[in-house]
Amino acid sequence: MPVEWQTPEGKPVIEVDDLGVEFLKGRKRNLSLREIIYKRKTSYDKETFWALRNVSFDVGRGEAVGLVGANGGGKSTLLKMIAGTLLPDEGSARIHEGVAPMIELTGGFIGELSARENIYLMAGLHGMKKETVDERFDDIVKFAGPQVQRGLDLPFRHFSSGMQVRLGFSVITQLDEPILLVDEVLAVGDRAFREQCYERMEGLLAEGRTLFLVSHSEGDLTRFCTRGIYLQGGTLVGDGPMKEIIDRYNKDLDAGVS
């Protein structure tokens, strides 16, 4: 049974305030532990750039938000900061409900463990109790498909990349977390599996979950999202109805602006 989400009605579930993160340009030598601890001046000049800066917005419970922009515009970086896997240099990203991150879906799996063991590992890392995994195990495996079912006791590293992603998506979408962070994963797999993913996403949204979707697919964005956020060069330049944001982005693309 899904958990009861606790955020008070009307309070944003995501609050992004003047968010910024600075990255090094290019490859630099590794800092020593002593340099990291004491922040001593190093012997090279750092060249940096702001991957995101001065980004502010709120997301309410149940909103479905699509994030658009050119490659390198900061979309995936913003998603990682909301997920808590990347820390800001300026501002803050405050998340008031649990998150189910569909980002780099295979990143938490261990290649030497079997698929069966990895299901319990991944679900457990996201806070799902063993008893709950036991209850949902058959649904997880069924969604992932017959190839995964036949290979449950094989080392995960023997799975194809497609099978790995199927399993990752199946596990994460069984979580009860109310916020879904999705980074292009709906574009993977064959047509039949993509439609399975679409149906699963629509079912989750029908439960009142909040969606934050990064995609280059206009079809996916308009299918799932009512609101759009547009990043350009790490800066928020548009926030409004999804269709209007897509139209603006396409005009910028045609004009060579993005």
ZADO-1210 file (C-alpha; in nm, 4 decimals, padded with zeros to 6 digits):
<atoms>
<atom x="00.0000" y="00.0000" z="00.0000" code="MET" pos="1"/>
<atom x="00.1453" y="00.3438" z="-00.0913" code="PRO" pos="2"/>
<atom x="00.2653" y="00.5626" z="00.1925" code="VAL" pos="3"/>
<atom x="00.0684" y="00.8704" z="00.2965" code="GLU" pos="4"/>
<atom x="00.2646" y="01.1778" z="00.1927" code="TRP" pos="5"/>
<atom x="00.3023" y="01.4335" z="00.4672" code="GLN" pos="6"/>
<atom x="00.3773" y="01.7694" z="00.3036" code="THR" pos="7"/>
<atom x="00.1075" y="02.0240" z="00.4013" code="PRO" pos="8"/>
<atom x="-00.1338" y="02.1144" z="00.1224" code="GLU" pos="9"/>
<atom x="-00.0136" y="02.4164" z="-00.0735" code="GLY" pos="10"/>
<atom x="00.3490" y="02.3992" z="00.0452" code="LYS" pos="11"/>
<atom x="00.6050" y="02.3477" z="-00.2343" code="PRO" pos="12"/>
<atom x="00.7655" y="02.0044" z="-00.2383" code="VAL" pos="13"/>
<atom x="01.0713" y="02.1412" z="-00.4225" code="ILE" pos="14"/>
<atom x="01.2162" y="02.4846" z="-00.3445" code="GLU" pos="15"/>
<atom x="01.5129" y="02.5986" z="-00.5537" code="VAL" pos="16"/>
<atom x="01.6562" y="02.9317" z="-00.4393" code="ASP" pos="17"/>
<atom x="01.9337" y="03.1171" z="-00.6247" code="ASP" pos="18"/>
<atom x="02.0997" y="02.7842" z="-00.7037" code="LEU" pos="19"/>
<atom x="02.4490" y="02.7763" z="-00.8525" code="GLY" pos="20"/>
<atom x="02.7274" y="02.5254" z="-00.9071" code="VAL" pos="21"/>
<atom x="03.0770" y="02.5912" z="-01.0410" code="GLU" pos="22"/>
<atom x="03.2822" y="02.3323" z="-01.2294" code="PHE" pos="23"/>
<atom x="03.6449" y="02.3109" z="-01.3346" code="LEU" pos="24"/>
<atom x="03.7150" y="02.3375" z="-01.7056" code="LYS" pos="25"/>
<atom x="03.9065" y="02.0522" z="-01.8618" code="GLY" pos="26"/>
<atom x="04.1199" y="01.7983" z="-01.6838" code="ARG" pos="27"/>
<atom x="04.3400" y="01.9099" z="-01.3959" code="LYS" pos="28"/>
<atom x="04.5771" y="01.7170" z="-01.1755" code="ARG" pos="29"/>
<atom x="04.4242" y="01.5460" z="-00.8737" code="ASN" pos="30"/>
<atom x="04.4459" y="01.7416" z="-00.5508" code="LEU" pos="31"/>
<atom x="04.6217" y="01.5796" z="-00.2589" code="SER" pos="32"/>
<atom x="04.4252" y="01.5048" z="00.0566" code="LEU" pos="33"/>
<atom x="04.6287" y="01.7709" z="00.2364" code="ARG" pos="34"/>
<atom x="04.5340" y="02.0333" z="-00.0247" code="GLU" pos="35"/>
<atom x="04.1670" y="01.9377" z="-00.0031" code="ILE" pos="36"/>
<atom x="04.1646" y="01.9586" z="00.3784" code="ILE" pos="37"/>
<atom x="04.3592" y="02.2815" z="00.4141" code="TYR" pos="38"/>
<atom x="04.2508" y="02.4417" z="00.0839" code="LYS" pos="39"/>
<atom x="04.6043" y="02.5622" z="00.0222" code="ARG" pos="40"/>
<atom x="04.6845" y="02.7498" z="-00.2952" code="LYS" pos="41"/>
<atom x="04.7790" y="02.5058" z="-00.5679" code="THR" pos="42"/>
<atom x="05.0454" y="02.5482" z="-00.8323" code="SER" pos="43"/>
<atom x="04.8051" y="02.5819" z="-01.1232" code="TYR" pos="44"/>
<atom x="04.5431" y="02.8379" z="-01.2209" code="ASP" pos="45"/>
<atom x="04.1917" y="02.7053" z="-01.1999" code="LYS" pos="46"/>
<atom x="03.9664" y="02.7735" z="-01.4949" code="GLU" pos="47"/>
<atom x="03.6038" y="02.7388" z="-01.3945" code="THR" pos="48"/>
<atom x="03.2571" y="02.7926" z="-01.5349" code="PHE" pos="49"/>
<atom x="02.9121" y="02.8109" z="-01.3802" code="TRP" pos="50"/>
<atom x="02.7084" y="02.5117" z="-01.4938" code="ALA" pos="51"/>
<atom x="02.4085" y="02.6692" z="-01.3171" code="LEU" pos="52"/>
<atom x="02.3643" y="03.0106" z="-01.1613" code="ARG" pos="53"/>
<atom x="02.0841" y="03.2256" z="-01.0196" code="ASN" pos="54"/>
<atom x="01.8237" y="02.9513" z="-01.0708" code="VAL" pos="55"/>
<atom x="01.5080" y="02.9852" z="-00.8587" code="SER" pos="56"/>
<atom x="01.1658" y="02.8177" z="-00.8759" code="PHE" pos="57"/>
<atom x="00.9168" y="02.6186" z="-00.6674" code="ASP" pos="58"/>
<atom x="00.7320" y="02.2985" z="-00.7575" code="VAL" pos="59"/>
<atom x="00.4034" y="02.2095" z="-00.5903" code="GLY" pos="60"/>
<atom x="00.2821" y="01.8626" z="-00.5034" code="ARG" pos="61"/>
<atom x="00.1330" y="01.6841" z="-00.8036" code="GLY" pos="62"/>
<atom x="00.2876" y="01.9159" z="-01.0633" code="GLU" pos="63"/>
<atom x="00.4401" y="01.7594" z="-01.3740" code="ALA" pos="64"/>
<atom x="00.7343" y="01.9724" z="-01.4846" code="VAL" pos="65"/>
<atom x="00.9390" y="01.9263" z="-01.8010" code="GLY" pos="66"/>
<atom x="01.2929" y="02.0645" z="-01.8167" code="LEU" pos="67"/>
<atom x="01.4146" y="02.1726" z="-02.1606" code="VAL" pos="68"/>
<atom x="01.7309" y="02.3236" z="-02.3051" code="GLY" pos="69"/>
<atom x="02.0261" y="02.2447" z="-02.5280" code="ALA" pos="70"/>
<atom x="02.2925" y="01.9902" z="-02.4368" code="ASN" pos="71"/>
<atom x="02.5256" y="02.1425" z="-02.1805" code="GLY" pos="72"/>
<atom x="02.2589" y="02.3835" z="-02.0619" code="GLY" pos="73"/>
<atom x="02.2502" y="02.2438" z="-01.7079" code="GLY" pos="74"/>
<atom x="01.9434" y="02.0168" z="-01.7159" code="LYS" pos="75"/>
<atom x="02.1012" y="01.6971" z="-01.5820" code="SER" pos="76"/>
<atom x="02.3109" y="01.8999" z="-01.3376" code="THR" pos="77"/>
<atom x="01.9951" y="02.0561" z="-01.1938" code="LEU" pos="78"/>
<atom x="01.8295" y="01.7158" z="-01.1651" code="LEU" pos="79"/>
<atom x="02.1293" y="01.5764" z="-00.9752" code="LYS" pos="80"/>
<atom x="02.1195" y="01.8701" z="-00.7354" code="MET" pos="81"/>
<atom x="01.7506" y="01.8121" z="-00.6680" code="ILE" pos="82"/>
<atom x="01.8274" y="01.4422" z="-00.6164" code="ALA" pos="83"/>
<atom x="02.0966" y="01.5387" z="-00.3655" code="GLY" pos="84"/>
<atom x="02.3839" y="01.3699" z="-00.5499" code="THR" pos="85"/>
<atom x="02.5497" y="01.7043" z="-00.6295" code="LEU" pos="86"/>
<atom x="02.5929" y="01.9897" z="-00.3812" code="LEU" pos="87"/>
<atom x="02.5539" y="02.3592" z="-00.4758" code="PRO" pos="88"/>
<atom x="02.8215" y="02.6263" z="-00.4473" code="ASP" pos="89"/>
<atom x="02.5533" y="02.8934" z="-00.4128" code="GLU" pos="90"/>
<atom x="02.1929" y="02.8917" z="-00.2999" code="GLY" pos="91"/>
<atom x="01.9933" y="02.5840" z="-00.2087" code="SER" pos="92"/>
<atom x="01.7642" y="02.3077" z="-00.3343" code="ALA" pos="93"/>
<atom x="01.5246" y="02.2014" z="-00.0578" code="ARG" pos="94"/>
<atom x="01.3234" y="01.8839" z="-00.1120" code="ILE" pos="95"/>
<atom x="01.0384" y="01.8244" z="00.1318" code="HIS" pos="96"/>
<atom x="00.9299" y="01.4759" z="00.0244" code="GLU" pos="97"/>
<atom x="01.1049" y="01.1535" z="-00.0706" code="GLY" pos="98"/>
<atom x="01.2538" y="01.1142" z="-00.4172" code="VAL" pos="99"/>
<atom x="01.2558" y="00.8230" z="-00.6626" code="ALA" pos="100"/>
<atom x="01.5492" y="00.9101" z="-00.8923" code="PRO" pos="101"/>
<atom x="01.5360" y="00.7641" z="-01.2425" code="MET" pos="102"/>
<atom x="01.8839" y="00.8963" z="-01.3171" code="ILE" pos="103"/>
<atom x="02.1639" y="00.6658" z="-01.4333" code="GLU" pos="104"/>
<atom x="01.9411" y="00.3715" z="-01.3480" code="LEU" pos="105"/>
<atom x="02.2145" y="00.1082" z="-01.3458" code="THR" pos="106"/>
<atom x="02.4585" y="00.3062" z="-01.1321" code="GLY" pos="107"/>
<atom x="02.3769" y="00.1329" z="-00.8036" code="GLY" pos="108"/>
<atom x="02.3944" y="-00.2250" z="-00.9271" code="PHE" pos="109"/>
<atom x="02.6964" y="-00.4480" z="-00.8599" code="ILE" pos="110"/>
<atom x="02.8104" y="-00.6523" z="-01.1580" code="GLY" pos="111"/>
<atom x="02.9249" y="-00.9593" z="-00.9654" code="GLU" pos="112"/>
<atom x="02.5957" y="-00.9979" z="-00.7796" code="LEU" pos="113"/>
<atom x="02.3016" y="-01.1748" z="-00.9391" code="SER" pos="114"/>
<atom x="02.0033" y="-00.9801" z="-01.0700" code="ALA" pos="115"/>
<atom x="01.7991" y="-01.1228" z="-00.7810" code="ARG" pos="116"/>
<atom x="02.0501" y="-00.9970" z="-00.5241" code="GLU" pos="117"/>
<atom x="02.0711" y="-00.6592" z="-00.6953" code="ASN" pos="118"/>
<atom x="01.6941" y="-00.6106" z="-00.6741" code="ILE" pos="119"/>
<atom x="01.7118" y="-00.6426" z="-00.2953" code="TYR" pos="120"/>
<atom x="02.0251" y="-00.4275" z="-00.2798" code="LEU" pos="121"/>
<atom x="01.8894" y="-00.1425" z="-00.4931" code="MET" pos="122"/>
<atom x="01.5471" y="-00.1390" z="-00.3265" code="ALA" pos="123"/>
<atom x="01.7103" y="-00.1498" z="00.0161" code="GLY" pos="124"/>
<atom x="01.9406" y="00.1414" z="-00.0663" code="LEU" pos="125"/>
<atom x="01.6290" y="00.3449" z="-00.1419" code="HIS" pos="126"/>
<atom x="01.4723" y="00.2539" z="00.1901" code="GLY" pos="127"/>
<atom x="01.2396" y="-00.0296" z="00.0913" code="MET" pos="128"/>
<atom x="01.2084" y="-00.2975" z="00.3590" code="LYS" pos="129"/>
<atom x="01.2895" y="-00.6586" z="00.2705" code="LYS" pos="130"/>
<atom x="00.9317" y="-00.7613" z="00.3426" code="GLU" pos="131"/>
<atom x="00.8069" y="-00.5054" z="00.0897" code="THR" pos="132"/>
<atom x="01.0572" y="-00.6236" z="-00.1706" code="VAL" pos="133"/>
<atom x="00.9350" y="-00.9794" z="-00.1111" code="ASP" pos="134"/>
<atom x="00.5779" y="-00.8650" z="-00.1789" code="GLU" pos="135"/>
<atom x="00.6679" y="-00.6754" z="-00.4958" code="ARG" pos="136"/>
<atom x="00.9398" y="-00.9028" z="-00.6285" code="PHE" pos="137"/>
<atom x="00.7228" y="-01.0815" z="-00.8847" code="ASP" pos="138"/>
<atom x="00.5849" y="-00.7495" z="-01.0161" code="ASP" pos="139"/>
<atom x="00.9372" y="-00.6075" z="-01.0479" code="ILE" pos="140"/>
<atom x="01.0592" y="-00.9073" z="-01.2439" code="VAL" pos="141"/>
<atom x="00.7481" y="-00.9334" z="-01.4610" code="LYS" pos="142"/>
<atom x="00.7769" y="-00.5688" z="-01.5644" code="PHE" pos="143"/>
<atom x="01.1470" y="-00.6095" z="-01.6477" code="ALA" pos="144"/>
<atom x="01.0594" y="-00.8802" z="-01.9006" code="GLY" pos="145"/>
<atom x="01.1161" y="-01.2488" z="-01.9801" code="PRO" pos="146"/>
<atom x="01.4893" y="-01.2124" z="-02.0516" code="GLN" pos="147"/>
<atom x="01.5454" y="-01.0717" z="-01.7039" code="VAL" pos="148"/>
<atom x="01.3218" y="-01.3413" z="-01.5543" code="GLN" pos="149"/>
<atom x="01.5323" y="-01.6154" z="-01.7154" code="ARG" pos="150"/>
<atom x="01.8566" y="-01.4581" z="-01.5951" code="GLY" pos="151"/>
<atom x="01.7647" y="-01.3747" z="-01.2366" code="LEU" pos="152"/>
<atom x="02.0472" y="-01.5820" z="-01.0907" code="ASP" pos="153"/>
<atom x="02.3129" y="-01.4738" z="-01.3393" code="LEU" pos="154"/>
<atom x="02.5684" y="-01.2049" z="-01.2509" code="PRO" pos="155"/>
<atom x="02.4265" y="-00.8650" z="-01.3403" code="PHE" pos="156"/>
<atom x="02.7312" y="-00.7887" z="-01.5576" code="ARG" pos="157"/>
<atom x="02.6159" y="-01.0552" z="-01.8031" code="HIS" pos="158"/>
<atom x="02.2976" y="-00.8612" z="-01.8766" code="PHE" pos="159"/>
<atom x="02.2798" y="-00.6450" z="-02.1883" code="SER" pos="160"/>
<atom x="02.2578" y="-00.2697" z="-02.1284" code="SER" pos="161"/>
<atom x="01.8907" y="-00.2821" z="-02.2255" code="GLY" pos="162"/>
<atom x="01.8146" y="-00.5554" z="-01.9720" code="MET" pos="163"/>
<atom x="02.0016" y="-00.3609" z="-01.7031" code="GLN" pos="164"/>
<atom x="01.7983" y="-00.0471" z="-01.7679" code="VAL" pos="165"/>
<atom x="01.4723" y="-00.2444" z="-01.7700" code="ARG" pos="166"/>
<atom x="01.5531" y="-00.3871" z="-01.4287" code="LEU" pos="167"/>
<atom x="01.6594" y="-00.0485" z="-01.2898" code="GLY" pos="168"/>
<atom x="01.3426" y="00.1222" z="-01.4115" code="PHE" pos="169"/>
<atom x="01.1279" y="-00.1580" z="-01.2734" code="SER" pos="170"/>
<atom x="01.2840" y="-00.1364" z="-00.9268" code="VAL" pos="171"/>
<atom x="01.2750" y="00.2435" z="-00.8969" code="ILE" pos="172"/>
<atom x="00.9136" y="00.2725" z="-01.0098" code="THR" pos="173"/>
<atom x="00.8115" y="00.0328" z="-00.7322" code="GLN" pos="174"/>
<atom x="00.9275" y="00.2838" z="-00.4700" code="LEU" pos="175"/>
<atom x="00.6579" y="00.4729" z="-00.2817" code="ASP" pos="176"/>
<atom x="00.8433" y="00.8038" z="-00.2976" code="GLU" pos="177"/>
<atom x="00.6153" y="01.0920" z="-00.4048" code="PRO" pos="178"/>
<atom x="00.8654" y="01.2790" z="-00.6264" code="ILE" pos="179"/>
<atom x="00.9833" y="01.1259" z="-00.9553" code="LEU" pos="180"/>
<atom x="01.3033" y="01.2573" z="-01.1123" code="LEU" pos="181"/>
<atom x="01.3394" y="01.1267" z="-01.4675" code="VAL" pos="182"/>
<atom x="01.6384" y="01.1903" z="-01.6958" code="ASP" pos="183"/>
<atom x="01.5782" y="01.0619" z="-02.0515" code="GLU" pos="184"/>
<atom x="01.5170" y="00.7033" z="-01.9363" code="VAL" pos="185"/>
<atom x="01.1845" y="00.6840" z="-02.1197" code="LEU" pos="186"/>
<atom x="01.3799" y="00.6887" z="-02.4460" code="ALA" pos="187"/>
<atom x="01.5420" y="00.3481" z="-02.3864" code="VAL" pos="188"/>
<atom x="01.4391" y="00.0019" z="-02.4962" code="GLY" pos="189"/>
<atom x="01.2213" y="-00.1197" z="-02.7781" code="ASP" pos="190"/>
<atom x="00.8819" y="00.0225" z="-02.8640" code="ARG" pos="191"/>
<atom x="00.6893" y="-00.2261" z="-02.6503" code="ALA" pos="192"/>
<atom x="00.9013" y="-00.1544" z="-02.3428" code="PHE" pos="193"/>
<atom x="00.8755" y="00.2220" z="-02.3935" code="ARG" pos="194"/>
<atom x="00.4980" y="00.1916" z="-02.3973" code="GLU" pos="195"/>
<atom x="00.5175" y="-00.0103" z="-02.0740" code="GLN" pos="196"/>
<atom x="00.7224" y="00.2743" z="-01.9241" code="CYS" pos="197"/>
<atom x="00.4690" y="00.5327" z="-02.0422" code="TYR" pos="198"/>
<atom x="00.1808" y="00.3390" z="-01.8877" code="GLU" pos="199"/>
<atom x="00.3701" y="00.2971" z="-01.5603" code="ARG" pos="200"/>
<atom x="00.4483" y="00.6711" z="-01.5518" code="MET" pos="201"/>
<atom x="00.0863" y="00.7645" z="-01.6196" code="GLU" pos="202"/>
<atom x="-00.0236" y="00.5334" z="-01.3391" code="GLY" pos="203"/>
<atom x="00.2185" y="00.6950" z="-01.0948" code="LEU" pos="204"/>
<atom x="00.1077" y="01.0459" z="-01.1928" code="LEU" pos="205"/>
<atom x="-00.2559" y="00.9436" z="-01.1493" code="ALA" pos="206"/>
<atom x="-00.1683" y="00.8684" z="-00.7856" code="GLU" pos="207"/>
<atom x="-00.0792" y="01.2364" z="-00.7386" code="GLY" pos="208"/>
<atom x="00.2979" y="01.2087" z="-00.7571" code="ARG" pos="209"/>
<atom x="00.5184" y="01.4993" z="-00.8572" code="THR" pos="210"/>
<atom x="00.7212" y="01.4652" z="-01.1782" code="LEU" pos="211"/>
<atom x="01.0385" y="01.6425" z="-01.2840" code="PHE" pos="212"/>
<atom x="01.1274" y="01.5216" z="-01.6345" code="LEU" pos="213"/>
<atom x="01.4350" y="01.5952" z="-01.8468" code="VAL" pos="214"/>
<atom x="01.3791" y="01.5013" z="-02.2102" code="SER" pos="215"/>
<atom x="01.4519" y="01.6054" z="-02.5679" code="HIS" pos="216"/>
<atom x="01.1295" y="01.4384" z="-02.6805" code="SER" pos="217"/>
<atom x="00.8483" y="01.6871" z="-02.7376" code="GLU" pos="218"/>
<atom x="00.6071" y="01.3952" z="-02.7357" code="GLY" pos="219"/>
<atom x="00.7153" y="01.2842" z="-02.3885" code="ASP" pos="220"/>
<atom x="00.7155" y="01.6399" z="-02.2546" code="LEU" pos="221"/>
<atom x="00.3662" y="01.7205" z="-02.3775" code="THR" pos="222"/>
<atom x="00.2326" y="01.3771" z="-02.2817" code="ARG" pos="223"/>
<atom x="00.3372" y="01.3985" z="-01.9178" code="PHE" pos="224"/>
<atom x="00.4032" y="01.7638" z="-01.8321" code="CYS" pos="225"/>
<atom x="00.1822" y="02.0690" z="-01.7978" code="THR" pos="226"/>
<atom x="00.4583" y="02.3095" z="-01.6927" code="ARG" pos="227"/>
<atom x="00.7940" y="02.3737" z="-01.8565" code="GLY" pos="228"/>
<atom x="01.1216" y="02.5160" z="-01.7263" code="ILE" pos="229"/>
<atom x="01.3764" y="02.6328" z="-01.9843" code="TYR" pos="230"/>
<atom x="01.7488" y="02.6483" z="-01.9068" code="LEU" pos="231"/>
<atom x="01.9890" y="02.8278" z="-02.1367" code="GLN" pos="232"/>
<atom x="02.3594" y="02.8255" z="-02.0587" code="GLY" pos="233"/>
<atom x="02.2908" y="02.7367" z="-01.6972" code="GLY" pos="234"/>
<atom x="02.0400" y="03.0186" z="-01.6478" code="THR" pos="235"/>
<atom x="01.6633" y="02.9906" z="-01.6114" code="LEU" pos="236"/>
<atom x="01.5126" y="03.1844" z="-01.9024" code="VAL" pos="237"/>
<atom x="01.1570" y="03.0472" z="-01.9136" code="GLY" pos="238"/>
<atom x="00.8948" y="02.9041" z="-01.6782" code="ASP" pos="239"/>
<atom x="00.5379" y="02.8521" z="-01.7969" code="GLY" pos="240"/>
<atom x="00.2926" y="02.6201" z="-01.9741" code="PRO" pos="241"/>
<atom x="00.4753" y="02.3278" z="-02.1354" code="MET" pos="242"/>
<atom x="00.3599" y="02.4002" z="-02.4892" code="LYS" pos="243"/>
<atom x="00.4647" y="02.7664" z="-02.4688" code="GLU" pos="244"/>
<atom x="00.8080" y="02.6730" z="-02.3332" code="ILE" pos="245"/>
<atom x="00.8624" y="02.4199" z="-02.6137" code="ILE" pos="246"/>
<atom x="00.7598" y="02.6780" z="-02.8755" code="ASP" pos="247"/>
<atom x="01.0030" y="02.9317" z="-02.7295" code="ARG" pos="248"/>
<atom x="01.2837" y="02.6774" z="-02.7179" code="TYR" pos="249"/>
<atom x="01.2248" y="02.5770" z="-03.0804" code="ASN" pos="250"/>
<atom x="01.2254" y="02.9421" z="-03.1915" code="LYS" pos="251"/>
<atom x="01.5571" y="02.9914" z="-03.0140" code="ASP" pos="252"/>
<atom x="01.6949" y="02.6816" z="-03.1836" code="LEU" pos="253"/>
<atom x="01.5887" y="02.8115" z="-03.5254" code="ASP" pos="254"/>
<atom x="01.7490" y="03.1467" z="-03.4470" code="ALA" pos="255"/>
<atom x="02.0702" y="02.9815" z="-03.3238" code="GLY" pos="256"/>
<atom x="02.0246" y="03.1300" z="-02.9751" code="VAL" pos="257"/>
<atom x="02.0182" y="02.8226" z="-02.7501" code="SER" pos="258"/>
</atoms>
